[in-house]
Amino acid sequence: MSRDELQHKINSFGIEISFPETEIPTQFLTIEVASKNTHQLISKLKNSDTHFDYMFCQTGIDFPLHMEVLYHLRSTTLNHEVVVKAKIETRETPSIDSVYDLYKTAEYHEREIFDLFGVQFSNHPDLRRILLDDDWEGYPLRKDYTDEVNIVEL
């Protein structure tokens, strides 16, 4: 499936999404979606004839006014890939639905994002810290995080 065919197919899902314009072409087709529509979109990507059967990366990004969770999906049968950018509007209590029911690897990716960014994943089976001690305060990969013991400033 070509990039244009893939974009047309994804548009036909009827989910509010956008394909950001870039000056330099990107390697993967990028889809932007609101956090409330993320699970629905990723479910369609996996279970439709686009066959995105493998999530090879999931990570968080902290921006000054919002947060994002990125999903890198691959179809091992059709050999195409997409990046889904899910925008979470609030930084105070960021929350998004878990995709653990679609991709089991999300269990550890989402725990890491929770641990380092503080993003809550609804319906996650075991959302707890994975890298830091249980009594650790704060989320070290947030831009507003300060560590009085190990002070590193740029």
Secondary structure, 3 states (H helix, E strand, C coil): CCHHHHHHHHHCCCCCEECCCCCCCCCCEEEEEEHHHHHHHHHHHHHCCCCCCEEEEEEEEECCCCEEEEEEEEECCCCEEEEEEEEECCCCCCEEECCCCCCCCHHHHHHHHHHHHCCEEECCCCCCCCCCCCCCCCCCCCCCCCCCCCCCCC
